[in-house]
Amino acid sequence: MIWLYNSLSRAKQEFIPIDPGRVRMYVCGMTVYDYCHLGHARVMVVFDMVTRWLRQAGYAVNYVRNITDIDDKIIKRAAENNESIRALTDRFIAAMHEDADALGVLRPDAEPRATDYVSDMLTMIGQLEQRGYAYSAANRDVCYSVRKFAGYGKLSGKSLDDLRAGERVDVAEGKQDPLDFVLWKHARDSEPEEVKYASPWGPGRPGWHIECSAMSSRLLGQRFDIHGGGQDLQFPHHENEIAQSEGASDIAEGSFVNYWMHNGFVRVDDEKMSKSLGNFFTIREVLKKYDAEVVRFFILRAHYRSPLNYSDAHLNDARQALTRLYTALKDFRGEAVIDWDEAHAQRFKAAMNDDFATPEAVAVLFDLVGAVNRGEAGLAAQLKGLGGVLGFLQRDPTVFLQTGLSSNDGLSVEQIEAQIAARVAAKKAKNFAEADRIRGELKAAGIALEDSPQGTTWRRA
């Protein structure tokens, strides 16, 4: 039995899929005009974790994460770069996949690009128009009439009056109401031809919100189990999706998605990490300094709904914690087969079934470390197996301990091996003072040596 926090009900609920044994899940993905930052990394890693656990629990999961490849920012960036929109988006989609692969994120079952589903968006806009929810504005955009959808605000908990009181949108944009949002943007003369699609309302391109409604319904059906994304998308994006998807179809109000999941923000100095604030770090910038598995561990040892505070201190702490896990496995050579009847595995399972409580699941891994270090070597298989459920601990421990902790200013593997060889030669020559000096120099550089009858091994401390 899995319980998850439903943003719609604002409570934990038992997860019961629409079709027994099957899960259909849609997650809002990236707008591809730049490199992904750590906020994007959190979305990718969190819902990768969710997918892994649902599959571990025996569900057949159909996981869809979209790509927005048409947008004002994309058009602007392509013009600045003097390149086509397709060239720009292809390049950053490839970069996104490189980042996701590095973080151990499994590819979704489908990754629809918005530009491939414009016809579905036009169909849905037509349905909304027929049902009285859509209208042509004075500026020739097609807009959604928010006040005609009775349930608007139910996901965010915002009333229309509260929204109107805080609204700052210029009514002169052609909307009948400032709260109305754009479904179809009429083409502007200044825009490139490749973003001007034919439609019953004239050439133009889709608004952002209609993309996800159209793609999710095409790939998962009018009703599906889980819709996920970052907390910042709860309003207005996901609120607008509900209005569109339920307004355009015959499904009952509230049945578009059964469970809404939102991960918390990544924060820097208590402010949300975002490009608009200029306080964001791209994934590839962080990976120049920290091993990708360390970054994944940093993300998942916090609960997915809590804020995640980024700092070098927190990344360094995550690095040391992951080192403890790998150190406990350095002598393990067996198969990582999980015994789910064993006490640690039972606690791990209970944690994950309780709204994907990864902090408690990670705590179980450290309890296993303690047991292994006390001589219960048989539990090393449990440690590696349970770590694998979260996407950790699947590398050769020696490889991680020697290379997974280095930063650009650390000693290279070649330099360390050369120092160790020099120490071995000094010991053979009975120059123990020199051997001790080399050990001390390596220790000062963060390199721990371990001597045994089989020779000297090392790891980054």
N, C-alpha and C positions, 0 to 999 in steps of 0.2 A: 504494500500500500504506500503510494507516494502522496505527500501533501505538498502543495505549493501555494505561495502567496499570489493571490489574484488581484491585480491592481484595480479591476473593475468592482469587485466586492469589498476591497480593502480588508481582506481576511485570508487566512490560510484555508484552503479547501482540499478535500481529497481529490486526487486526479483520476477522473473517469473519462477515457477517450470516447469519442463519438462511435467509432468502430472498435470493438474489442480487439486488443492486441496490436492495434495500429495507431500511430501518432502522426498527425499532419501539423507541421510547424513552419511558420513564416517569420523571418527576422529582417528588419529594415537594414540594408547594407550601406555601402559607401557611395558618396558622390565623387566621381573620379576625375578631379582636376588638379590634385596635388598628392604628395605622399601621405600615407596614413599616420596618424599620431596615436599616442597611448590611449586616448579615449576610444578610438576605433579598435585598438588592440583588445581593450576590455570587452567590447561587444563580441568580437570574434572568439576570444578565449572562453568567455562565460557561456555562450550558447554552444560552443564546441563541447564544453564540459556537460551541459544539459543533455545534448544529443548522445554523448558517450554513456551517460548514466541511464538514460531511457533505454538504450540498446542493451546495456548490461542487465537491466531489469527485465529484458525479454520482449520489448516492444519493437515492431518493425517501424522505423522512423523515416518519414519523407520530409527532409529538411530543405527548405527553400530560403535563400538569402539573396536579395535583389541587388542590382547595380544600377544606380542612377547615372546615365551617360548623356543626359540632355538637361540643361539647367543654365540659369543666367551666369553663374560663376564659370561654368565650363565654356560658354560662348565667349565670355570676356577674356579668359585665360588663353584660349586658342587664338583669339585676335591679337593679343599681346605677343604671343609666340610666333605669329605669322605661320600657323600650321592648321591643318584641317581638324575639325572636332573629332573625327574618327581616329586620326593619328594620336591626338592628345589622350583620348580616353583609352585606346589600346595600350598606350605606354604606361599609364597609371594603373590600369587593371593588372598588367604584368607585374608591376612593382608591388601592388597589393597582394598578389599571390605569392611573391617572394617573401614578403613579410609574414604572411599567414603560415606559409610552410615552415619558416624558421621557428615560429612559435609553437609548432606542433599542432596547428589547427587543421583538422580534416576538412577536405573540400565538401561543401554542401551538396546535396543530391541534385540540386538545380540552382543555377546562378543567372537568372534572367536579366537581360539588359533591357532597360526601358524602351529603347528605340526599336526593339523587335516586337513590341506589344502595343504599338500606337493604334492599330485597328481595334484591339480589344478595348482600349480606352475610349475611342470614338463610339463604340457600341454602348458602353456604359453611360457615357455622357448623353447619348440619345435616349436611353432608358430614363435617365433622371429628368430630361426635358419633358418626355411624355408623361411622367408622373407628377410634373409640376414643381420639381425641386430645382431645376436649372433654368436660367434665362439669359438672353443676350443683353449685355450691358451697353451703355452708350458708347463706350470706346471699342465695341465689337468683340471684347472678351466674352466668354461664356462663364457665368458664375453660379455658385451654389447658394440657394436661399436658405440660410441657416435657420431662420425662425420657423420655417415650414417643417423642420424635422423635430418632432416632439422630444426626442431623447437626447438632444444635443447638450453636452456638458456632463453626461453621466460617468464617463471615464475619468475625467479630470476633477469632477466634483465642483465645477464652476457653473454658476447660474448665468443665464443670458443677460440679466440685468447687471450682474457684477462684471461680466465681460464688457458690456457696453460702457459701463462707467470708467473702465480702464483703457478703452480703445483709443488708439491714436492714428488710425488709418484715415487717410484723406478720402472723404466721400466723393470728391471730384474725380476719382479714378474711374467712375462710371458705375459703381456698385449701387444697388438699391438700399443696402444697409452696410455700415462699416464692417460688420462681422462676416459678411459673405466672402467666400474665397473663390479663387479662379480655378476653373476646370480646364479651360482651353484658352490659351493666350493667342490673340490675333497677331499675325506676323507684322513686325515693324520693318520699315524700309531698310534700316541700317543693319538688319540681321542677315547672316549668310544664307544662301539658298538651301544648304543642307539641313537647316532646322525649320524649313517651311513645308509642313505636311498638308496635303489636301484634306478638306473636311467639309461637312454640310454648312459650316459656319464661316467658311473661307479659310485661306491658308494660315497656318499657325503651328503651335506645338502644345503638348499637354502641360497642365500645371503639375506641380510636384506630387500633391496628395493623391490624384487619380491614378498615378502609376502603380502604387502598391495595391490599391483596391482591384485594379484590373489584372495585375499579374498574379496576385494570390488567388483570385477566383478562378482564373484560367488553370492554374497549376494544382490547386488544392481543393477547389470546389467553393460553392457559396458559403459553406460552413466548414470551419476547421477547428482544431483543438487549441493550439497555442500560437499567440502572436507576441513576438519579443522585439526589444530594441532598447536604446538608451533612455534614461529617465527624461531627457530633454525632448523626446519625441511624443511623450504622453499627451501634451497639448502644444500646438494644435494638430500635429500631424495625425496621430492615432485617433483623436476625436473626430477629425475630418474623414478618416477612413471609415469609421463606423457609420457616419452620416451618409457617405456615398454608397457603401456596400449594402447597407440595409435599405436605403432609399431606392436603390435601383433594382432590388430583387423582391421576391415574394416571401422571403424568410421572415420569421417573427422578430420583432424588435428585441435586441439583446442576444440574438443567437448567431451573429456573424462569427464571433470568436468566443470560445468558452472560457479561456484563461489568458489574461494579459500579464506578461512578465516584463519588468523594466529593471535594468541594472543601474546602479548608482553612478554618480559622476566620478571622474578622476580629478583631483584637486591639487593645486600648487599654491602654497601659502594661503590656504583656506579660500581660494577662488577656483571656480570651475576652469579646467583646462580647455581652452578654445582658441581657434585661430583669430577670432575677432578681438580677443584680449591680448593676443601676442605672447601668451605664456605656455604655448604648446611645445611638446617635444615629439619629433617624428620617431616612429619605431626604429628606423634605420640609424638615427642618431644615437638612440639608447643602446642599440645592439653593437655599436662601435666600442662601447665601454663595458657592457654586461652581456654575459652569455644568454642566449634566447631562453633556455630552460629556467634560468634565474628569473627572467621577466615573467614567464608564465607562472612560476611559483609565487612570485610577488603578487600577481593578480588574483590567484585562486586561494591564497591563504586568508584573504579577506572575504567576507560574505558578499555575494553578488549584489545585494541591495544596499549595502553600506557604502559611504564615500570611501574612495581609495586615495590616500595622500601620497603623492609622489615626492621623493627626495632621494639624493644619493645615500643618505643614512639608511633609509628604508630598503633600498636596493642592496646595499652592502649587508644589511641584516639578513635579507632573503638569501643572499649568496652564502653566508655562513651557515644558515639553517639547512639549505640544500646540501652543503658540504657534509654536514653531520649525517644526513640520510645516505649519501653515497659512500661515506667512510664505513658505515655499518655493513655495506654490501661488498666491500673490496675483496673479500675472500669467497664470496658466493659464486658458484659456478653451475648451479642447478637450473631447473625449469621454474618459471614463476607461475605456478599453478595455485589458484586461490582455493582454500578450504573455507567455504562460506559458513560452515557450522562452527568454526573456531571463534573464540570470544572476541578477538580484535576485529575480525571480519564482520561479526555481528554488529559491533558498535559502529564500524565504518558504514555499514549498510543502513543502520538506523539514522545516522547523521545525514547521509545523502538523501534518504527518503523524507527527511524533514526539511523541505524547501531547499534542497541542495546545500546543506550546511557544511561547506568545504572547510571552514576553520576547525570544526570538530573532527572532520575526517582527517585533516592534516595532523591534528593532535594525536589521533590513533597511530599514525605513521611514526611519530616520535616515541610513543609508548613501545612500539615494536622495536625501534632502535635501542631503547633501554634494555629490552629483553634479549636482543641479539648480542649486545655488548656484555650482558651478564652470562653469556654462554649458551643461550637457547638458539643455537645456530639454525635449527629447523624452521624458525620463524622468519628467516631471511627471505624465503620464497613468498611468504605472505606480504612482507614489506615491499618487495619488488612488484608483486602482482597487484596489490592495492594501489601502489603508486602509479602503475600503468593505467589504471582506470581513470586517473586524473591527468594522464599524459606526462608523468614524471618517471625518472629512474630507469629508463630503458636503454641507456648507453652503458658501455663498459665503464665501471666505476673508475678505473685507472685513467681512462681517457678524460673523463670529466674532472677528476681531481688534479690532473696535470695541465689540462688545456681549457677547461670550462670556466676557470676563474680569472683568467688573465685579462688585463686591460692593456691599452696601448703603451703605457709606461712601465709595464712589468718585464721581467726577464723572459726571453724566448725559450722554447723547449731546447733548442740547440745550445744556448748559453748555459742552461742548467745542466744538461748532460755533460757538457765540457767541464764544468766545475766539479761534477761528481767524479768524472774520470781522473781529473787532477787530484782529487782527494784520495781516490783509491791508490794512485801512484805514490802519493806522499806516505800513505799508511804502509805500503809495501817497502818503501825506503826507510821506514821507522821514523819518519819526520812527523811525529804526532802533533807537534805544535802547528805545523802547516795544515794538517788535516783538520785540526780544531778551528783554525782560522777560517778555512773554507766553509766548514759547517756553520760557523757563526755568521759569516757573510751571507750565506744563503738564507739563514734564519731571519736575518735583518731584512732580507728582500721578500720575506713571506713564504719561503720554501722550507717545508719540514722533511727531514730525511729519516728513514727507518731502515736500520741495519738488521740483517738476518743471515743465517748460514747460506741462504741462496743469493745473497748480494744486497745491494742498497736500492731501495725504492724511494720515490719522492712524491710529494703532493704539494699543492699550493695551500698554505695554511689559511 
